[in-house]
Amino acid sequence: MLENSFPRHLLKEAVAAALREDLGLAGDITGNAVLSADETMSATIRARENGIIAGLPLALEAFRQIDPAISLKRSARDGDRVGTGDVILEISGNSRNILAAERVALNYLCHLGGIASLTARFVEQTRGTGAAICCTRKTLPGLRAFQKYAVRAGGGQNHRFGLDQAILIKDNHIASAGGVEQVLERVRNHASHMVRVEIEVDTLDQLREVMNFRVDAVLLDNMKPEKLREAVELVQGRAILEASGGVNLRTVGEIARTGVDLISVGALTHSAPVLDLGLDYG
């Protein structure tokens, strides 16, 4: 189940920080002024458009940290498709406390649901091919684990989480080392046998040179589909091939049909529009 992979060790700390930011030192002064201390309410979080749900554990944690007595009845799980008007969560309890947690809960749900929904659109365009959609490190500081989780909720895969997880040799590394041969020699002398090695190329000549060495993956940067097809033929399965650079919903299908293994899309996390959800009284 997807939610079993949720980074729960980060959940409490992240939600607490978000609530501190929103409530400040004085708490919700609007709610405290307008609502009596013992007033109760019932509310629902509903979808206002079609999409994929992600971030429910964070939303639930926001309400629980404000008031463990709030009743929460969920009608969806992360990764579920929802349509306009569908109920995501039913909430009842103290009115002040529900409204104090509302914005933090919705911010997580709308942002992560937007990532999951955009990812699902990319995945749909690649259906029938062997290519997987994956994210990048272009994430908001402090939210990477949650944003990458949302990519999985949308049917995508995760690239490395941080600089310590794999060696990815980019063009600046190659230039600094003096060339492909030199940079791969340095990596061979440094890397543990447990660490995967990927190298970026932007020409087929570079790819030919790389294939004289042992690498796990090659990132094909900003190559047109015809060049990607040539790269697939050249490599013949000897390394994982990842297409990257300028990928969008109009181009991703043609890229997938070239035979590459992965298509990385920075926009999944840095440019996804929010999923429109709202909390309504009653």
C-alpha positions as CSV (number, residue, x, y, z in Angstrom):
1,M,0.0,0.0,0.0
2,L,1.3,3.4,-1.0
3,E,0.8,5.1,2.4
4,N,3.0,2.5,4.0
5,S,5.9,4.2,2.2
6,F,5.0,7.6,3.7
7,P,8.0,9.2,5.5
8,R,6.4,9.1,8.9
9,H,9.6,10.0,10.8
10,L,9.4,13.4,9.2
11,L,5.6,13.9,9.6
12,K,5.3,15.2,13.2
13,E,8.2,17.6,12.9
14,A,7.1,19.0,9.5
15,V,3.4,19.5,10.6
16,A,4.5,21.1,13.9
17,A,6.7,23.6,12.1
18,A,3.9,24.4,9.7
19,L,1.4,25.0,12.5
20,R,3.9,27.2,14.4
21,E,4.4,29.3,11.3
22,D,0.6,29.7,10.8
23,L,-0.5,30.2,14.4
24,G,2.4,32.4,15.5
25,L,2.5,33.5,19.1
26,A,-1.2,34.4,19.6
27,G,-3.0,31.6,17.8
28,D,-6.0,32.2,15.5
29,I,-7.2,35.5,16.8
30,T,-10.0,35.5,14.3
31,G,-11.4,32.2,15.5
32,N,-10.9,33.2,19.1
33,A,-12.9,36.4,18.6
34,V,-15.7,35.0,16.5
35,L,-16.3,31.5,18.0
36,S,-17.0,30.5,21.5
37,A,-14.6,28.1,23.2
38,D,-17.1,25.2,23.3
39,E,-18.7,25.7,19.9
40,T,-18.6,22.6,17.6
41,M,-19.0,22.0,13.9
42,S,-19.0,19.4,11.2
43,A,-17.2,20.0,7.9
44,T,-16.0,18.1,4.8
45,I,-13.0,18.4,2.6
46,R,-14.2,17.9,-1.0
47,A,-12.5,17.9,-4.4
48,R,-13.4,20.9,-6.6
49,E,-11.8,19.3,-9.6
50,N,-10.7,15.8,-10.8
51,G,-7.3,14.7,-9.6
52,I,-5.2,12.3,-7.5
53,I,-5.1,12.5,-3.7
54,A,-1.7,12.8,-1.9
55,G,-0.7,14.1,1.5
56,L,-3.6,12.8,3.6
57,P,-1.3,11.6,6.5
58,L,0.0,15.2,6.8
59,A,-3.6,16.7,6.8
60,L,-4.7,14.2,9.4
61,E,-1.7,15.0,11.6
62,A,-2.4,18.7,11.4
63,F,-5.9,18.2,12.9
64,R,-4.6,15.8,15.5
65,Q,-1.8,18.0,16.7
66,I,-4.2,20.9,17.2
67,D,-6.8,18.7,18.9
68,P,-6.7,14.9,19.3
69,A,-10.4,14.9,20.1
70,I,-11.3,16.0,16.5
71,S,-13.2,13.2,14.7
72,L,-11.7,12.4,11.3
73,K,-13.4,10.0,8.8
74,R,-11.6,9.6,5.6
75,S,-13.2,8.5,2.3
76,A,-10.1,8.3,0.2
77,R,-6.5,7.2,0.4
78,D,-3.4,8.6,-1.2
79,G,-3.2,7.6,-4.8
80,D,-7.0,7.5,-5.3
81,R,-8.6,9.3,-8.2
82,V,-11.3,11.7,-7.2
83,G,-13.9,13.7,-9.1
84,T,-15.4,17.1,-8.6
85,G,-17.6,17.0,-5.4
86,D,-16.1,13.8,-4.0
87,V,-15.7,13.8,-0.2
88,I,-12.1,13.3,0.9
89,L,-12.4,13.7,4.7
90,E,-15.3,14.3,7.1
91,I,-14.3,16.3,10.2
92,S,-16.2,17.1,13.4
93,G,-15.3,18.7,16.7
94,N,-14.4,22.0,18.3
95,S,-14.9,24.8,15.8
96,R,-11.9,26.9,16.8
97,N,-9.6,23.9,16.5
98,I,-10.8,22.7,13.2
99,L,-10.5,26.1,11.6
100,A,-7.0,26.6,13.2
101,A,-5.7,23.5,11.4
102,E,-7.7,24.0,8.2
103,R,-5.1,25.9,6.1
104,V,-2.1,23.7,7.0
105,A,-4.1,20.6,6.2
106,L,-5.3,22.0,2.9
107,N,-1.9,23.4,1.9
108,Y,-0.4,19.9,2.1
109,L,-3.3,18.2,0.4
110,C,-3.6,20.8,-2.5
111,H,0.1,21.0,-3.2
112,L,0.9,17.3,-3.0
113,G,-2.3,16.4,-4.8
114,G,-1.3,18.8,-7.6
115,I,2.0,17.0,-7.9
116,A,0.3,13.6,-8.0
117,S,-2.2,14.7,-10.5
118,L,0.3,16.2,-12.9
119,T,2.5,13.1,-12.6
120,A,-0.5,10.9,-13.5
121,R,-1.0,13.0,-16.7
122,F,2.6,12.4,-17.7
123,V,2.3,8.7,-16.9
124,E,-0.9,8.4,-19.0
125,Q,1.0,9.8,-22.0
126,T,3.6,7.1,-21.8
127,R,1.2,4.2,-21.4
128,G,2.0,1.2,-23.6
129,T,5.7,2.0,-23.7
130,G,8.5,0.8,-21.4
131,A,9.4,4.3,-20.1
132,A,8.9,5.4,-16.5
133,I,8.3,9.0,-15.4
134,C,10.6,10.1,-12.6
135,C,11.1,13.3,-10.6
136,T,14.3,15.2,-9.9
137,R,15.9,17.1,-7.0
138,K,14.1,20.3,-8.1
139,T,12.0,20.4,-5.0
140,L,11.1,22.9,-2.3
141,P,13.7,22.8,0.6
142,G,12.3,20.8,3.5
143,L,9.5,19.2,1.4
144,R,11.5,16.8,-0.8
145,A,10.5,13.6,0.8
146,F,6.8,14.6,0.7
147,Q,7.0,15.9,-2.9
148,K,8.7,12.7,-4.1
149,Y,6.1,10.7,-2.2
150,A,3.4,12.6,-4.2
151,V,5.1,11.6,-7.4
152,R,4.8,8.0,-6.4
153,A,1.1,8.6,-5.6
154,G,0.7,9.7,-9.2
155,G,2.3,6.6,-10.6
156,G,5.8,8.0,-11.2
157,Q,9.1,6.9,-9.8
158,N,11.8,8.7,-7.8
159,H,15.2,9.7,-8.9
160,R,17.9,10.0,-6.2
161,F,16.7,11.8,-3.0
162,G,20.0,13.6,-2.4
163,L,23.6,14.0,-3.4
164,D,24.7,11.1,-1.2
165,Q,22.5,8.4,-2.9
166,A,24.1,8.0,-6.3
167,I,26.9,9.5,-8.4
168,L,25.4,11.6,-11.2
169,I,28.2,13.1,-13.3
170,K,27.0,16.3,-15.1
171,D,28.6,18.4,-17.8
172,N,30.3,20.7,-15.2
173,H,31.9,17.6,-13.6
174,I,33.2,16.4,-16.9
175,A,34.6,19.8,-17.8
176,S,36.3,20.2,-14.4
177,A,37.9,16.8,-14.6
178,G,39.1,17.3,-18.2
179,G,36.9,14.9,-20.1
180,V,34.8,11.7,-19.9
181,E,37.7,9.3,-19.5
182,Q,39.3,11.4,-16.7
183,V,36.0,11.9,-14.8
184,L,35.1,8.2,-14.9
185,E,38.6,7.2,-13.8
186,R,38.2,9.5,-10.7
187,V,34.8,8.0,-10.0
188,R,36.1,4.4,-10.2
189,N,38.8,5.2,-7.7
190,H,36.4,6.9,-5.3
191,A,33.0,5.1,-5.5
192,S,31.9,2.2,-3.3
193,H,30.8,-0.9,-5.2
194,M,27.3,-0.2,-3.6
195,V,26.9,3.1,-5.4
196,R,25.4,3.4,-8.8
197,V,27.0,5.7,-11.4
198,E,25.2,7.8,-14.0
199,I,26.7,10.2,-16.4
200,E,25.2,13.0,-18.5
201,V,25.9,13.3,-22.2
202,D,24.4,15.7,-24.8
203,T,25.9,14.1,-28.0
204,L,26.1,10.7,-29.5
205,D,29.8,11.0,-29.8
206,Q,30.0,11.5,-26.0
207,L,27.7,8.5,-25.6
208,R,30.0,6.3,-27.7
209,E,32.9,7.4,-25.5
210,V,31.0,6.6,-22.3
211,M,30.1,3.1,-23.5
212,N,33.8,2.2,-23.5
213,F,33.5,2.3,-19.7
214,R,31.2,0.6,-17.2
215,V,28.4,2.8,-16.0
216,D,24.9,2.0,-14.7
217,A,23.0,4.7,-16.4
218,V,23.4,7.5,-19.0
219,L,21.4,10.7,-18.9
220,L,20.6,11.9,-22.5
221,D,20.3,15.6,-22.1
222,N,18.1,17.7,-24.4
223,M,18.3,15.2,-27.3
224,K,15.6,15.2,-30.0
225,P,13.6,12.0,-30.5
226,E,15.5,10.8,-33.5
227,K,18.8,11.1,-31.5
228,L,17.2,9.3,-28.6
229,R,16.3,6.4,-30.9
230,E,19.9,6.3,-32.2
231,A,21.1,6.3,-28.5
232,V,18.9,3.3,-27.7
233,E,20.2,1.4,-30.7
234,L,23.8,2.2,-29.8
235,V,23.6,1.2,-26.2
236,Q,21.7,-2.1,-26.8
237,G,20.6,-2.4,-23.1
238,R,24.1,-2.1,-21.7
239,A,23.0,0.8,-19.5
240,I,19.8,2.4,-18.3
241,L,18.9,5.4,-20.5
242,E,17.3,8.5,-19.1
243,A,15.9,11.3,-21.2
244,S,15.9,14.7,-19.7
245,G,15.5,18.4,-20.6
246,G,12.5,20.3,-21.7
247,V,10.0,17.4,-21.3
248,N,6.4,18.5,-21.4
249,L,3.0,16.9,-21.9
250,R,3.1,17.5,-25.6
251,T,6.5,15.9,-26.1
252,V,6.7,13.1,-23.5
253,G,4.7,10.5,-25.5
254,E,7.1,10.7,-28.5
255,I,10.1,10.6,-26.2
256,A,8.7,7.5,-24.4
257,R,8.3,5.7,-27.8
258,T,12.0,6.1,-28.6
259,G,12.7,3.2,-26.2
260,V,14.4,5.1,-23.3
261,D,13.9,3.6,-19.9
262,L,13.3,6.7,-17.8
263,I,12.1,10.3,-18.5
264,S,12.9,12.8,-15.8
265,V,10.6,15.8,-15.4
266,G,11.6,18.6,-13.1
267,A,8.2,20.3,-13.6
268,L,6.5,17.5,-11.6
269,T,7.7,19.1,-8.4
270,H,8.7,22.7,-9.3
271,S,5.7,23.7,-11.5
272,A,2.7,21.5,-10.6
273,P,-0.5,23.5,-10.1
274,V,-2.4,22.8,-6.9
275,L,-5.3,20.4,-6.8
276,D,-8.3,22.4,-5.9
277,L,-9.8,21.1,-2.7
278,G,-11.8,22.9,-0.1
279,L,-13.2,22.6,3.4
280,D,-16.9,23.4,3.7
281,Y,-19.0,23.8,6.8
282,G,-21.8,21.3,7.4
